[in-house]
Amino acid sequence: MQAMVEHDSHQKLAGLITVDDIYLDLGGQRKNGKRGRGSENKQPFIAAAVRLIEKGHPRQVKLTPVKSFTKSEVEK
């Protein structure tokens, strides 16, 4: 996994890029916890995907963890 991270860190996204906010579940179960967006067991990420124009399928994806989806955090 580390080799993949290092390889991908040197490649810039180019072409038709789609950006979205996502939450990934960090696993584990918590009782009486909040569900959905902003749950304490979910990590917010910015997802950027390069799409193939002719088919629309993602060709390359980068996930960047953020503390929140505020403008100042996303601009980093």
PDB file of N, CA, C and O in Angstrom:
ATOM      1  N   MET A   1       0.825  -1.188   0.000  1.00  0.00           N
ATOM      2  CA  MET A   1       0.000   0.000   0.000  1.00  0.00           C
ATOM      3  C   MET A   1       0.873   1.256   0.000  1.00  0.00           C
ATOM      4  O   MET A   1       0.562   2.229  -0.687  1.00  0.00           O
ATOM      5  N   GLN A   2       1.953   1.236   0.762  1.00  0.00           N
ATOM      6  CA  GLN A   2       2.839   2.392   0.819  1.00  0.00           C
ATOM      7  C   GLN A   2       3.428   2.693  -0.557  1.00  0.00           C
ATOM      8  O   GLN A   2       3.528   3.857  -0.943  1.00  0.00           O
ATOM      9  N   ALA A   3       3.814   1.666  -1.292  1.00  0.00           N
ATOM     10  CA  ALA A   3       4.374   1.857  -2.635  1.00  0.00           C
ATOM     11  C   ALA A   3       3.341   2.502  -3.562  1.00  0.00           C
ATOM     12  O   ALA A   3       3.683   3.355  -4.381  1.00  0.00           O
ATOM     13  N   MET A   4       2.083   2.095  -3.430  1.00  0.00           N
ATOM     14  CA  MET A   4       1.029   2.697  -4.243  1.00  0.00           C
ATOM     15  C   MET A   4       0.835   4.159  -3.893  1.00  0.00           C
ATOM     16  O   MET A   4       0.650   4.989  -4.783  1.00  0.00           O
ATOM     17  N   VAL A   5       0.875   4.486  -2.609  1.00  0.00           N
ATOM     18  CA  VAL A   5       0.723   5.872  -2.165  1.00  0.00           C
ATOM     19  C   VAL A   5       1.860   6.726  -2.712  1.00  0.00           C
ATOM     20  O   VAL A   5       1.628   7.823  -3.222  1.00  0.00           O
ATOM     21  N   GLU A   6       3.074   6.229  -2.607  1.00  0.00           N
ATOM     22  CA  GLU A   6       4.226   6.981  -3.093  1.00  0.00           C
ATOM     23  C   GLU A   6       4.178   7.157  -4.607  1.00  0.00           C
ATOM     24  O   GLU A   6       4.521   8.226  -5.113  1.00  0.00           O
ATOM     25  N   HIS A   7       3.760   6.134  -5.331  1.00  0.00           N
ATOM     26  CA  HIS A   7       3.652   6.222  -6.785  1.00  0.00           C
ATOM     27  C   HIS A   7       2.599   7.249  -7.173  1.00  0.00           C
ATOM     28  O   HIS A   7       2.847   8.089  -8.038  1.00  0.00           O
ATOM     29  N   ASP A   8       1.427   7.196  -6.546  1.00  0.00           N
ATOM     30  CA  ASP A   8       0.333   8.102  -6.881  1.00  0.00           C
ATOM     31  C   ASP A   8       0.603   9.544  -6.469  1.00  0.00           C
ATOM     32  O   ASP A   8       0.063  10.467  -7.079  1.00  0.00           O
ATOM     33  N   SER A   9       1.429   9.755  -5.443  1.00  0.00           N
ATOM     34  CA  SER A   9       1.674  11.113  -4.964  1.00  0.00           C
ATOM     35  C   SER A   9       2.426  11.955  -5.984  1.00  0.00           C
ATOM     36  O   SER A   9       2.374  13.184  -5.922  1.00  0.00           O
ATOM     37  N   HIS A  10       3.123  11.322  -6.920  1.00  0.00           N
ATOM     38  CA  HIS A  10       3.896  12.047  -7.925  1.00  0.00           C
ATOM     39  C   HIS A  10       3.103  12.299  -9.214  1.00  0.00           C
ATOM     40  O   HIS A  10       3.575  13.013 -10.098  1.00  0.00           O
ATOM     41  N   GLN A  11       1.923  11.727  -9.326  1.00  0.00           N
ATOM     42  CA  GLN A  11       1.130  11.877 -10.543  1.00  0.00           C
ATOM     43  C   GLN A  11       0.027  12.906 -10.323  1.00  0.00           C
ATOM     44  O   GLN A  11      -0.766  12.793  -9.389  1.00  0.00           O
ATOM     45  N   LYS A  12      -0.012  13.905 -11.191  1.00  0.00           N
ATOM     46  CA  LYS A  12      -1.051  14.921 -11.109  1.00  0.00           C
ATOM     47  C   LYS A  12      -2.262  14.482 -11.919  1.00  0.00           C
ATOM     48  O   LYS A  12      -2.144  13.780 -12.923  1.00  0.00           O
ATOM     49  N   LEU A  13      -3.426  14.915 -11.456  1.00  0.00           N
ATOM     50  CA  LEU A  13      -4.648  14.632 -12.188  1.00  0.00           C
ATOM     51  C   LEU A  13      -4.728  15.569 -13.387  1.00  0.00           C
ATOM     52  O   LEU A  13      -4.389  16.747 -13.277  1.00  0.00           O
ATOM     53  N   ALA A  14      -5.171  15.059 -14.524  1.00  0.00           N
ATOM     54  CA  ALA A  14      -5.330  15.873 -15.729  1.00  0.00           C
ATOM     55  C   ALA A  14      -6.499  15.325 -16.534  1.00  0.00           C
ATOM     56  O   ALA A  14      -6.781  14.128 -16.501  1.00  0.00           O
ATOM     57  N   GLY A  15      -7.168  16.200 -17.247  1.00  0.00           N
ATOM     58  CA  GLY A  15      -8.308  15.797 -18.056  1.00  0.00           C
ATOM     59  C   GLY A  15      -9.599  16.244 -17.406  1.00  0.00           C
ATOM     60  O   GLY A  15      -9.626  17.252 -16.699  1.00  0.00           O
ATOM     61  N   LEU A  16     -10.660  15.509 -17.637  1.00  0.00           N
ATOM     62  CA  LEU A  16     -11.967  15.808 -17.058  1.00  0.00           C
ATOM     63  C   LEU A  16     -11.979  15.305 -15.619  1.00  0.00           C
ATOM     64  O   LEU A  16     -12.009  14.097 -15.382  1.00  0.00           O
ATOM     65  N   ILE A  17     -11.956  16.232 -14.652  1.00  0.00           N
ATOM     66  CA  ILE A  17     -11.854  15.888 -13.230  1.00  0.00           C
ATOM     67  C   ILE A  17     -13.161  16.223 -12.530  1.00  0.00           C
ATOM     68  O   ILE A  17     -13.696  17.321 -12.679  1.00  0.00           O
ATOM     69  N   THR A  18     -13.663  15.272 -11.769  1.00  0.00           N
ATOM     70  CA  THR A  18     -14.857  15.460 -10.954  1.00  0.00           C
ATOM     71  C   THR A  18     -14.437  15.437  -9.491  1.00  0.00           C
ATOM     72  O   THR A  18     -13.692  14.554  -9.066  1.00  0.00           O
ATOM     73  N   VAL A  19     -14.924  16.423  -8.714  1.00  0.00           N
ATOM     74  CA  VAL A  19     -14.575  16.522  -7.298  1.00  0.00           C
ATOM     75  C   VAL A  19     -15.854  16.431  -6.470  1.00  0.00           C
ATOM     76  O   VAL A  19     -16.882  17.004  -6.832  1.00  0.00           O
ATOM     77  N   ASP A  20     -15.779  15.705  -5.353  1.00  0.00           N
ATOM     78  CA  ASP A  20     -16.947  15.562  -4.483  1.00  0.00           C
ATOM     79  C   ASP A  20     -16.477  15.347  -3.056  1.00  0.00           C
ATOM     80  O   ASP A  20     -15.325  14.987  -2.812  1.00  0.00           O
ATOM     81  N   ASP A  21     -17.376  15.571  -2.128  1.00  0.00           N
ATOM     82  CA  ASP A  21     -17.084  15.297  -0.724  1.00  0.00           C
ATOM     83  C   ASP A  21     -17.656  13.929  -0.375  1.00  0.00           C
ATOM     84  O   ASP A  21     -18.748  13.569  -0.815  1.00  0.00           O
ATOM     85  N   ILE A  22     -16.906  13.171   0.422  1.00  0.00           N
ATOM     86  CA  ILE A  22     -17.362  11.840   0.831  1.00  0.00           C
ATOM     87  C   ILE A  22     -16.987  11.598   2.283  1.00  0.00           C
ATOM     88  O   ILE A  22     -16.074  12.228   2.817  1.00  0.00           O
ATOM     89  N   TYR A  23     -17.690  10.694   2.901  1.00  0.00           N
ATOM     90  CA  TYR A  23     -17.340  10.184   4.229  1.00  0.00           C
ATOM     91  C   TYR A  23     -17.056   8.700   4.083  1.00  0.00           C
ATOM     92  O   TYR A  23     -17.829   7.977   3.456  1.00  0.00           O
ATOM     93  N   LEU A  24     -15.962   8.247   4.654  1.00  0.00           N
ATOM     94  CA  LEU A  24     -15.673   6.822   4.674  1.00  0.00           C
ATOM     95  C   LEU A  24     -15.797   6.312   6.099  1.00  0.00           C
ATOM     96  O   LEU A  24     -15.293   6.929   7.037  1.00  0.00           O
ATOM     97  N   ASP A  25     -16.464   5.194   6.252  1.00  0.00           N
ATOM     98  CA  ASP A  25     -16.657   4.575   7.554  1.00  0.00           C
ATOM     99  C   ASP A  25     -15.341   3.978   8.023  1.00  0.00           C
ATOM    100  O   ASP A  25     -14.716   3.205   7.298  1.00  0.00           O
ATOM    101  N   LEU A  26     -14.917   4.329   9.230  1.00  0.00           N
ATOM    102  CA  LEU A  26     -13.665   3.829   9.776  1.00  0.00           C
ATOM    103  C   LEU A  26     -13.819   2.466  10.428  1.00  0.00           C
ATOM    104  O   LEU A  26     -12.854   1.914  10.957  1.00  0.00           O
ATOM    105  N   GLY A  27     -15.008   1.929  10.394  1.00  0.00           N
ATOM    106  CA  GLY A  27     -15.243   0.590  10.922  1.00  0.00           C
ATOM    107  C   GLY A  27     -15.603   0.601  12.394  1.00  0.00           C
ATOM    108  O   GLY A  27     -15.527   1.628  13.069  1.00  0.00           O
ATOM    109  N   GLY A  28     -15.984  -0.534  12.860  1.00  0.00           N
ATOM    110  CA  GLY A  28     -16.391  -0.661  14.259  1.00  0.00           C
ATOM    111  C   GLY A  28     -17.821  -0.198  14.457  1.00  0.00           C
ATOM    112  O   GLY A  28     -18.357   0.574  13.662  1.00  0.00           O
ATOM    113  N   GLN A  29     -18.416  -0.670  15.503  1.00  0.00           N
ATOM    114  CA  GLN A  29     -19.784  -0.279  15.798  1.00  0.00           C
ATOM    115  C   GLN A  29     -19.824   0.478  17.105  1.00  0.00           C
ATOM    116  O   GLN A  29     -19.163   0.108  18.076  1.00  0.00           O
ATOM    117  N   ARG A  30     -20.598   1.532  17.119  1.00  0.00           N
ATOM    118  CA  ARG A  30     -20.769   2.333  18.331  1.00  0.00           C
ATOM    119  C   ARG A  30     -22.245   2.376  18.678  1.00  0.00           C
ATOM    120  O   ARG A  30     -23.099   2.593  17.818  1.00  0.00           O
ATOM    121  N   LYS A  31     -22.521   2.171  19.926  1.00  0.00           N
ATOM    122  CA  LYS A  31     -23.912   2.199  20.369  1.00  0.00           C
ATOM    123  C   LYS A  31     -24.326   3.638  20.633  1.00  0.00           C
ATOM    124  O   LYS A  31     -23.546   4.440  21.147  1.00  0.00           O
ATOM    125  N   ASN A  32     -25.554   3.949  20.275  1.00  0.00           N
ATOM    126  CA  ASN A  32     -26.155   5.265  20.507  1.00  0.00           C
ATOM    127  C   ASN A  32     -25.373   6.397  19.836  1.00  0.00           C
ATOM    128  O   ASN A  32     -25.462   7.546  20.270  1.00  0.00           O
ATOM    129  N   GLY A  33     -24.619   6.093  18.798  1.00  0.00           N
ATOM    130  CA  GLY A  33     -23.862   7.115  18.078  1.00  0.00           C
ATOM    131  C   GLY A  33     -24.700   7.751  16.987  1.00  0.00           C
ATOM    132  O   GLY A  33     -25.751   7.233  16.611  1.00  0.00           O
ATOM    133  N   LYS A  34     -24.224   8.878  16.482  1.00  0.00           N
ATOM    134  CA  LYS A  34     -24.897   9.573  15.408  1.00  0.00           C
ATOM    135  C   LYS A  34     -24.746   8.777  14.123  1.00  0.00           C
ATOM    136  O   LYS A  34     -23.692   8.190  13.879  1.00  0.00           O
ATOM    137  N   ARG A  35     -25.784   8.751  13.299  1.00  0.00           N
ATOM    138  CA  ARG A  35     -25.750   8.067  12.027  1.00  0.00           C
ATOM    139  C   ARG A  35     -25.599   9.084  10.902  1.00  0.00           C
ATOM    140  O   ARG A  35     -25.880  10.268  11.083  1.00  0.00           O
ATOM    141  N   GLY A  36     -25.151   8.611   9.737  1.00  0.00           N
ATOM    142  CA  GLY A  36     -25.100   9.458   8.548  1.00  0.00           C
ATOM    143  C   GLY A  36     -23.899  10.383   8.526  1.00  0.00           C
ATOM    144  O   GLY A  36     -22.874  10.112   9.151  1.00  0.00           O
ATOM    145  N   ARG A  37     -24.044  11.502   7.783  1.00  0.00           N
ATOM    146  CA  ARG A  37     -22.959  12.466   7.611  1.00  0.00           C
ATOM    147  C   ARG A  37     -22.564  13.064   8.954  1.00  0.00           C
ATOM    148  O   ARG A  37     -23.418  13.431   9.761  1.00  0.00           O
ATOM    149  N   GLY A  38     -21.275  13.155   9.177  1.00  0.00           N
ATOM    150  CA  GLY A  38     -20.788  13.750  10.408  1.00  0.00           C
ATOM    151  C   GLY A  38     -20.721  12.796  11.583  1.00  0.00           C
ATOM    152  O   GLY A  38     -20.423  13.210  12.703  1.00  0.00           O
ATOM    153  N   SER A  39     -20.994  11.525  11.342  1.00  0.00           N
ATOM    154  CA  SER A  39     -20.897  10.537  12.406  1.00  0.00           C
ATOM    155  C   SER A  39     -19.466  10.488  12.927  1.00  0.00           C
ATOM    156  O   SER A  39     -18.519  10.665  12.160  1.00  0.00           O
ATOM    157  N   GLU A  40     -19.307  10.252  14.205  1.00  0.00           N
ATOM    158  CA  GLU A  40     -17.970  10.259  14.814  1.00  0.00           C
ATOM    159  C   GLU A  40     -17.073   9.126  14.334  1.00  0.00           C
ATOM    160  O   GLU A  40     -15.860   9.186  14.537  1.00  0.00           O
ATOM    161  N   ASN A  41     -17.633   8.091  13.702  1.00  0.00           N
ATOM    162  CA  ASN A  41     -16.792   7.005  13.200  1.00  0.00           C
ATOM    163  C   ASN A  41     -16.592   7.095  11.675  1.00  0.00           C
ATOM    164  O   ASN A  41     -16.217   6.113  11.036  1.00  0.00           O
ATOM    165  N   LYS A  42     -16.845   8.277  11.105  1.00  0.00           N
ATOM    166  CA  LYS A  42     -16.619   8.481   9.674  1.00  0.00           C
ATOM    167  C   LYS A  42     -15.604   9.595   9.469  1.00  0.00           C
ATOM    168  O   LYS A  42     -15.619  10.599  10.182  1.00  0.00           O
ATOM    169  N   GLN A  43     -14.720   9.412   8.488  1.00  0.00           N
ATOM    170  CA  GLN A  43     -13.684  10.379   8.163  1.00  0.00           C
ATOM    171  C   GLN A  43     -14.093  11.134   6.903  1.00  0.00           C
ATOM    172  O   GLN A  43     -14.392  10.511   5.884  1.00  0.00           O
ATOM    173  N   PRO A  44     -14.112  12.479   6.953  1.00  0.00           N
ATOM    174  CA  PRO A  44     -14.411  13.238   5.733  1.00  0.00           C
ATOM    175  C   PRO A  44     -13.216  13.253   4.785  1.00  0.00           C
ATOM    176  O   PRO A  44     -12.072  13.367   5.224  1.00  0.00           O
ATOM    177  N   PHE A  45     -13.482  13.139   3.485  1.00  0.00           N
ATOM    178  CA  PHE A  45     -12.475  13.155   2.436  1.00  0.00           C
ATOM    179  C   PHE A  45     -12.953  14.032   1.289  1.00  0.00           C
ATOM    180  O   PHE A  45     -14.154  14.220   1.094  1.00  0.00           O
ATOM    181  N   ILE A  46     -12.001  14.564   0.533  1.00  0.00           N
ATOM    182  CA  ILE A  46     -12.288  15.158  -0.760  1.00  0.00           C
ATOM    183  C   ILE A  46     -11.864  14.107  -1.780  1.00  0.00           C
ATOM    184  O   ILE A  46     -10.735  13.619  -1.743  1.00  0.00           O
ATOM    185  N   ALA A  47     -12.761  13.762  -2.680  1.00  0.00           N
ATOM    186  CA  ALA A  47     -12.474  12.775  -3.711  1.00  0.00           C
ATOM    187  C   ALA A  47     -12.392  13.480  -5.055  1.00  0.00           C
ATOM    188  O   ALA A  47     -13.299  14.224  -5.428  1.00  0.00           O
ATOM    189  N   ALA A  48     -11.303  13.247  -5.783  1.00  0.00           N
ATOM    190  CA  ALA A  48     -11.134  13.782  -7.132  1.00  0.00           C
ATOM    191  C   ALA A  48     -10.909  12.605  -8.062  1.00  0.00           C
ATOM    192  O   ALA A  48     -10.049  11.761  -7.807  1.00  0.00           O
ATOM    193  N   ALA A  49     -11.683  12.545  -9.147  1.00  0.00           N
ATOM    194  CA  ALA A  49     -11.577  11.425 -10.084  1.00  0.00           C
ATOM    195  C   ALA A  49     -11.420  11.957 -11.500  1.00  0.00           C
ATOM    196  O   ALA A  49     -12.131  12.872 -11.918  1.00  0.00           O
ATOM    197  N   VAL A  50     -10.476  11.370 -12.233  1.00  0.00           N
ATOM    198  CA  VAL A  50     -10.310  11.660 -13.653  1.00  0.00           C
ATOM    199  C   VAL A  50     -11.190  10.665 -14.397  1.00  0.00           C
ATOM    200  O   VAL A  50     -11.069   9.452 -14.230  1.00  0.00           O
ATOM    201  N   ARG A  51     -12.084  11.214 -15.226  1.00  0.00           N
ATOM    202  CA  ARG A  51     -13.012  10.343 -15.938  1.00  0.00           C
ATOM    203  C   ARG A  51     -12.608  10.200 -17.400  1.00  0.00           C
ATOM    204  O   ARG A  51     -12.108  11.141 -18.017  1.00  0.00           O
ATOM    205  N   LEU A  52     -12.829   9.030 -17.933  1.00  0.00           N
ATOM    206  CA  LEU A  52     -12.641   8.810 -19.361  1.00  0.00           C
ATOM    207  C   LEU A  52     -13.819   9.453 -20.084  1.00  0.00           C
ATOM    208  O   LEU A  52     -14.972   9.136 -19.792  1.00  0.00           O
ATOM    209  N   ILE A  53     -13.548  10.332 -21.002  1.00  0.00           N
ATOM    210  CA  ILE A  53     -14.603  11.088 -21.676  1.00  0.00           C
ATOM    211  C   ILE A  53     -15.559  10.175 -22.431  1.00  0.00           C
ATOM    212  O   ILE A  53     -16.772  10.378 -22.379  1.00  0.00           O
ATOM    213  N   GLU A  54     -15.034   9.171 -23.133  1.00  0.00           N
ATOM    214  CA  GLU A  54     -15.894   8.340 -23.976  1.00  0.00           C
ATOM    215  C   GLU A  54     -16.798   7.400 -23.186  1.00  0.00           C
ATOM    216  O   GLU A  54     -17.864   7.027 -23.676  1.00  0.00           O
ATOM    217  N   LYS A  55     -16.403   7.009 -21.982  1.00  0.00           N
ATOM    218  CA  LYS A  55     -17.219   6.062 -21.212  1.00  0.00           C
ATOM    219  C   LYS A  55     -17.692   6.617 -19.874  1.00  0.00           C
ATOM    220  O   LYS A  55     -18.655   6.103 -19.303  1.00  0.00           O
ATOM    221  N   GLY A  56     -17.038   7.651 -19.364  1.00  0.00           N
ATOM    222  CA  GLY A  56     -17.436   8.231 -18.096  1.00  0.00           C
ATOM    223  C   GLY A  56     -16.951   7.488 -16.869  1.00  0.00           C
ATOM    224  O   GLY A  56     -17.276   7.887 -15.751  1.00  0.00           O
ATOM    225  N   HIS A  57     -16.178   6.413 -17.039  1.00  0.00           N
ATOM    226  CA  HIS A  57     -15.659   5.631 -15.922  1.00  0.00           C
ATOM    227  C   HIS A  57     -14.427   6.301 -15.327  1.00  0.00           C
ATOM    228  O   HIS A  57     -13.664   6.929 -16.062  1.00  0.00           O
ATOM    229  N   PRO A  58     -14.210   6.188 -14.022  1.00  0.00           N
ATOM    230  CA  PRO A  58     -13.013   6.777 -13.428  1.00  0.00           C
ATOM    231  C   PRO A  58     -11.748   6.056 -13.890  1.00  0.00           C
ATOM    232  O   PRO A  58     -11.706   4.827 -13.955  1.00  0.00           O
ATOM    233  N   ARG A  59     -10.726   6.839 -14.208  1.00  0.00           N
ATOM    234  CA  ARG A  59      -9.439   6.285 -14.623  1.00  0.00           C
ATOM    235  C   ARG A  59      -8.427   6.400 -13.499  1.00  0.00           C
ATOM    236  O   ARG A  59      -7.569   5.532 -13.335  1.00  0.00           O
ATOM    237  N   GLN A  60      -8.529   7.481 -12.718  1.00  0.00           N
ATOM    238  CA  GLN A  60      -7.609   7.720 -11.611  1.00  0.00           C
ATOM    239  C   GLN A  60      -8.390   8.440 -10.516  1.00  0.00           C
ATOM    240  O   GLN A  60      -9.197   9.325 -10.803  1.00  0.00           O
ATOM    241  N   VAL A  61      -8.152   8.064  -9.266  1.00  0.00           N
ATOM    242  CA  VAL A  61      -8.868   8.665  -8.134  1.00  0.00           C
ATOM    243  C   VAL A  61      -7.857   9.057  -7.063  1.00  0.00           C
ATOM    244  O   VAL A  61      -6.910   8.320  -6.787  1.00  0.00           O
ATOM    245  N   LYS A  62      -8.070  10.225  -6.465  1.00  0.00           N
ATOM    246  CA  LYS A  62      -7.260  10.649  -5.319  1.00  0.00           C
ATOM    247  C   LYS A  62      -8.207  11.007  -4.187  1.00  0.00           C
ATOM    248  O   LYS A  62      -9.191  11.719  -4.388  1.00  0.00           O
ATOM    249  N   LEU A  63      -7.902  10.506  -2.994  1.00  0.00           N
ATOM    250  CA  LEU A  63      -8.680  10.817  -1.797  1.00  0.00           C
ATOM    251  C   LEU A  63      -7.780  11.614  -0.858  1.00  0.00           C
ATOM    252  O   LEU A  63      -6.656  11.209  -0.564  1.00  0.00           O
ATOM    253  N   THR A  64      -8.288  12.746  -0.393  1.00  0.00           N
ATOM    254  CA  THR A  64      -7.539  13.584   0.534  1.00  0.00           C
ATOM    255  C   THR A  64      -8.349  13.754   1.810  1.00  0.00           C
ATOM    256  O   THR A  64      -9.443  14.318   1.770  1.00  0.00           O
ATOM    257  N   PRO A  65      -7.836  13.277   2.950  1.00  0.00           N
ATOM    258  CA  PRO A  65      -8.586  13.450   4.200  1.00  0.00           C
ATOM    259  C   PRO A  65      -8.590  14.914   4.624  1.00  0.00           C
ATOM    260  O   PRO A  65      -7.590  15.615   4.466  1.00  0.00           O
ATOM    261  N   VAL A  66      -9.712  15.372   5.159  1.00  0.00           N
ATOM    262  CA  VAL A  66      -9.862  16.733   5.681  1.00  0.00           C
ATOM    263  C   VAL A  66     -10.500  16.665   7.059  1.00  0.00           C
ATOM    264  O   VAL A  66     -11.115  15.659   7.414  1.00  0.00           O
ATOM    265  N   LYS A  67     -10.356  17.726   7.829  1.00  0.00           N
ATOM    266  CA  LYS A  67     -10.988  17.774   9.155  1.00  0.00           C
ATOM    267  C   LYS A  67     -12.477  18.054   9.034  1.00  0.00           C
ATOM    268  O   LYS A  67     -13.287  17.530   9.799  1.00  0.00           O
ATOM    269  N   SER A  68     -12.827  18.896   8.052  1.00  0.00           N
ATOM    270  CA  SER A  68     -14.222  19.252   7.818  1.00  0.00           C
ATOM    271  C   SER A  68     -14.338  19.764   6.386  1.00  0.00           C
ATOM    272  O   SER A  68     -13.336  19.870   5.679  1.00  0.00           O
ATOM    273  N   PHE A  69     -15.554  20.079   5.960  1.00  0.00           N
ATOM    274  CA  PHE A  69     -15.770  20.567   4.602  1.00  0.00           C
ATOM    275  C   PHE A  69     -15.929  22.082   4.568  1.00  0.00           C
ATOM    276  O   PHE A  69     -16.727  22.608   3.792  1.00  0.00           O
ATOM    277  N   THR A  70     -15.177  22.776   5.401  1.00  0.00           N
ATOM    278  CA  THR A  70     -15.183  24.235   5.366  1.00  0.00           C
ATOM    279  C   THR A  70     -14.319  24.714   4.206  1.00  0.00           C
ATOM    280  O   THR A  70     -13.447  23.982   3.737  1.00  0.00           O
ATOM    281  N   LYS A  71     -14.554  25.924   3.747  1.00  0.00           N
ATOM    282  CA  LYS A  71     -13.816  26.481   2.620  1.00  0.00           C
ATOM    283  C   LYS A  71     -12.302  26.510   2.902  1.00  0.00           C
ATOM    284  O   LYS A  71     -11.501  26.137   2.044  1.00  0.00           O
ATOM    285  N   SER A  72     -11.928  26.945   4.082  1.00  0.00           N
ATOM    286  CA  SER A  72     -10.505  27.035   4.403  1.00  0.00           C
ATOM    287  C   SER A  72      -9.828  25.663   4.445  1.00  0.00           C
ATOM    288  O   SER A  72      -8.667  25.539   4.056  1.00  0.00           O
ATOM    289  N   GLU A  73     -10.528  24.647   4.906  1.00  0.00           N
ATOM    290  CA  GLU A  73      -9.967  23.296   4.969  1.00  0.00           C
ATOM    291  C   GLU A  73      -9.851  22.683   3.583  1.00  0.00           C
ATOM    292  O   GLU A  73      -8.868  22.002   3.290  1.00  0.00           O
ATOM    293  N   VAL A  74     -10.829  22.912   2.737  1.00  0.00           N
ATOM    294  CA  VAL A  74     -10.836  22.335   1.388  1.00  0.00           C
ATOM    295  C   VAL A  74      -9.775  23.007   0.521  1.00  0.00           C
ATOM    296  O   VAL A  74      -9.193  22.348  -0.340  1.00  0.00           O
ATOM    297  N   GLU A  75      -9.510  24.274   0.717  1.00  0.00           N
ATOM    298  CA  GLU A  75      -8.533  24.995  -0.101  1.00  0.00           C
ATOM    299  C   GLU A  75      -7.100  24.580   0.173  1.00  0.00           C
ATOM    300  O   GLU A  75      -6.215  24.872  -0.631  1.00  0.00           O
ATOM    301  N   LYS A  76      -6.847  23.902   1.291  1.00  0.00           N
ATOM    302  CA  LYS A  76      -5.480  23.477   1.630  1.00  0.00           C
ATOM    303  C   LYS A  76      -4.963  22.558   0.626  1.00  0.00           C
ATOM    304  O   LYS A  76      -3.828  22.094   0.740  1.00  0.00           O
TER     305      LYS A  76
END
